[in-house]
Amino acid sequence: MKYFLYCLKHYANFNGRARRSEFWYFQLFNVLIFIGIYLIIMAIKRVIGIDLGFLRAVYPIALFIPNFAVTARRLHDTNRSGWWQLLTIITGLITSGFVITFVYLVFFCAIWGIDMRGFSIFMEEKLLSVLLFVSIICHIAAEILLLVWYCTDSQQGVNRFGSNPKEENNANPDQ
């Protein structure tokens, strides 16, 4: 819990390095707290009948910057730029765009009976299906790459982002 609170205190600190334990404990408590909020909201809905489901969006929005910051510091610990985390965001947005386009073209046009001759290049060549598949594969590859980097041990000694937090004098996040 101390790492979670440490990350919240340094919510916009993109400088320095974060150990694996700091990163993973922050992620663990982040998920546990979100599950707790979800269960409380569901209990309120069941007991009182008031739907507070919109509150589920407040917690992730509130922790977006602290999560982004601790992830940047974790990447710094492996001597990589924090900008690498944008790789999954960009591939996710591209994939989402293809999914929305694919769903619109295939399902909504078929249901509503819209003439799809203007989209024949996408249907005859199956270009959109291939692009969707490739974007999903690229997104999964980006997620796996970052997961490997998150699990990689710290670079020994001092790197361009600061000193190694595993060293004796920097081991405590409460300093």
N, C-alpha and C positions, 0 to 999 in steps of 0.2 A: 504494500500500500504506500510505502514511503516513496517509491519511484513514481507512482501515479500522482501523488501530491507534488513531488518535485517537478514533474512535467507541467502540472497546472500552474505552479508558481513561476515557471520559466516558459510560459505559454507561447511567447513570440520570439524566443531565443533560437535563432537558426545558426548560431556560431558554436564552435566547439564540437565535442564528440560525445556519443552516447553508447554505453556498453550494451551488450545483448540483453542483459538482465533488465536494464532500465527500459529498453524498447519493449521487450516481451511482457514484462509485468504491467506496463502501461496498457498494452493491447489487451491483456487478460482482464484487468479490472474494467477497462472500457467496455468489453463485451458483457461482463458480469453485471455491471451497473445498467447497461441497456436492457438486458434480460429482466432485471428487477423492475425497471420502469415499465416494461411491457406487461409483466405479470400484475403489477399494481393497477395499471390502466384496465386490463382485462377483468380484474376483480371488481373494480369500481363499476364497470359496465354491467357485470353480472348482478351485483348486489343492488346498486342504485338505479341502473338503467341509463346512465349518462355516458355517451360515447365521447371519450377524450382522446381518441386515436390520433388526432392531429398533434398531440403533445409528443408522440414518438419521434417526430421530425425535429423537435427543439434540441434534444440532447446531441445528436450527430452534428447539427449545425454549430452548436456551442463548442464542441470539441474538434472541429475541423482544423483550426489553426494549431492548437497544441499537438494534434496528431501529425500534422504536416511538419511541424518543427522537430518533434522527436524522431520522425522518420528521416529528416534531413541530417540530423546529428548522428543517427545510426549509420547512414551512408558515409558521412564524413569519417566515422571511425574505421571504415574499410578503405579510406582514401579515395572515395568517389564523391562527386558533386551531388548535392541534394536535389538538383534539377532532374536527376534520373527518375525520380518518382513521378514526374509528369509523363513518362513513357506509358504507364498504365492508364492515366487519365485520358491521354490523347487517343490511344488505341481503343479505349472504352467508348469514347465519344464517337469515333468513326464507326465502330461496330453498332452502336445504338442507332446512328443515322441509317445504316444499311438495314437494320432490323425494322425500323419504322417504315422505311420505303418499301421493303419487301412485304410487310404485313399490309400496307395500304394497297399496293398493286395487286397482290394475289387474293387477299380475302375480301377487302371492302369493295374493290371493283367487281369481283365475281358476285358478291351478295347483292350489290346495288344495280348490277347489270350495265355498268358503264362500259362503253366501247373501248377496248384496250388496243386497238390497232396502232395508236400512237406510241405504245410501249412495246411494240413487237420485237425490237432489238433486245430488250431485256428478257422476253419470254422465249423467243426462238433460239437465241444464242445462249440462254441461261447465264448471261453475264452477271446479272445481279446475284444469282445464287452462288456463283463462283466467288464474286467479290465479298459476299457475306461470309462464306466459308473461310476465305483467306484472312479476313479481318478478325474472325473469331480465333483462328490459329495464332495470328500475331499477338492478339491480346493475351491469350493463354501463355504464350512464350514469354511475353513481357512480365506477366505475373510470376512465372516460375523463376525467371532471371532475378527479379527483385527479391523473391523469397530466399533464393540461394545467397544473395548478398546480405540480407538481413540476418541470416544464420551464420555467416562467415565470421571467424574470429577477428578481433581487433588487429590492426596493423601495429607491430611492435614499435616502441619509441615514439618520437615526435614526427607527425606528418604535417602537411600544409594547413591542416585545420586545428592543430593544437597538440597538446601532450596526450599520451595514452591514459585514459581514465582507469585502467587496471593497475596502474602503478600505486604503490603504497599510500602516497600522500594525496591521491585523488580518488581513492576507492569509495569514500562516503559521499552520497549525493546531497547530504544535508549541510555540507560545508559551505 
